[in-house]
Amino acid sequence: MHPLISRWSDEDFWRKLCPHLSISTNGDGDSCTSTSNVQPKYYEQKERQELLDRLIDDGYALLDEPCNDGLKEKVGKAISNLELQHSIPATFALLFNETWQLAAESKQLLLQKQNEGILQSHGKMRFNFDMLAWHIDPRRKQVGFSPHRDRQPDTLDALKQSFYSDGQAKYITHWIALADANPNNSCLYVIPKQFDPGYLEGDDPPESSTDESKTDSENNTESSSSDSGSFSDPLSRALPTKQSYQNIRALPRKEGESIIFTHRILHWGSAGNPRASKLHPRVAISFVYSDVDYEAPYLTNFSMDDDKLPPFSLRLLLVCSQLLIYYQRFDNLTTQHLRACYEYCKQHADELNDAYRKKVFVEFVKAMKERRDGVEDDGDDDKAALVKDKEGSRNDNDGDDSDDEEAMLEAMLENSDQFDDDFDDEYYDSDDCGKHKSKRARIG
């Protein structure tokens, strides 16, 4: 076993790091905490309909009713503590009960029984387990995700099928501010649906066609002018003029307020102003809901419908999986972190649905190839508690892949076009936003 897995699997280790939070388990390690007593804010039917209309019409809606004060404060404090005191990625906050109680509150708010939630369940919307936490500190030159869509269906028909007949999306994110989020410390920015041609039309250029009544020269001229790749950059397509930049909307949120948005809206996390007065990091967490036929929940043997919190082993599995999926977004991940995450995911692979598991493994291959090719260093000077074994030492050789495993992973990489990717990976380099269309597929 990789030494990091031993450390991460020790519940007492995490209790000591965040003593104000809890990890309640019974003797066999399963969670014994129920979410049945979670009481979210309640919206009247008229308010719910107005929020749903905004979500459908604009691609997002603002929820001004704050979430549970006690939960948001505890989870926000844990994220800050992990990041600032221990250099541990914020997503490790998923290990604690309070984070899952906050998730349960989100679920009840959006998907209450008898269609009393903000979303219409259509009988198939479920908690997806796509969860992430952020701690963005402009003074440390940290920024949010670059412009992207959360899901990019491969065909126009698949895009249309990612919405219900009433216009509600089949994949929706609930983003909660655990500290004030504004332009000074980073907040979300969006291009609303009505100003984004690719939202419903897709981002690929139309198939070239030939008008038999015109000469080859005329057809070639029109083809070069109309299909010259303008659709390959959704941002440029949505922002064709100086005036169109005025359609960009900042979505500042006060602590506890939140946003729901669809898989198709162009959005990003801004860079804050490190010179702003009274500056504090932007702390947030997000939960995803999806139609089970569009994108199945990531966990195969656990459901949030049972009013229970997942056992610690599944929480750690989700953390490791998400760190691999989004490895390019975390600047405090070393090669040893990646190897440990992969080993833990491999040990518990039967707990993940097939598509997500394959995606996790492919991202691990890509990450390791980048490290091997020198794209990123291996973090040998990292001092985080996360990367030390119990004696404070490091075993850099532990977890090396066998030749057979390396061959298997290489084969997976060669077939990575079977799996899904986000818009920003397809169109934009995260460092310089240079356009580099590489036709990778995406989950969903």
Buried (B, 14 or more C-beta within 10 A) or exposed (E): EBBBBEBBBEBEBBBEBBEEBBBEBEEEEBBEBEBEEBEBBEBEEEEBEBBBEBBBEBBBBBBEEBBBEEBBBBBBBBBBBBBEEBBBBBBBBBBBBBBBBBBBBBBBBBBBEEEBBBBBBEEEBBBBBBBBBBBBBBBEEBBBBBBBBBBBBBEEEBBEBBBBEEBBBBBBBBBBBBBBBBBBBBBBBBBBBEBBBBBBEBBBBEEEEEEEEEEEEEBEEBEEEEBEEEBBBBBBBBBEEEEBEEBBBEBBBEBBBBBBBBBBBBBBBBBBBBEBEEBBBBBBBBBBBBBEEBBBBBBBEBBBEEBBBBBBBBBBBBBBBBBBBBBBBEEBBBBBBBBBBBBBBBBBBEBBBEBBBBBBBBBBBBBBEBBEEEEBEBBEEBEBBBBBBEEEEBEEEBBEBEEEEEEBBEEBBEEBEEBBBBBBBBBBEBEEEEBEEEEBBBBB
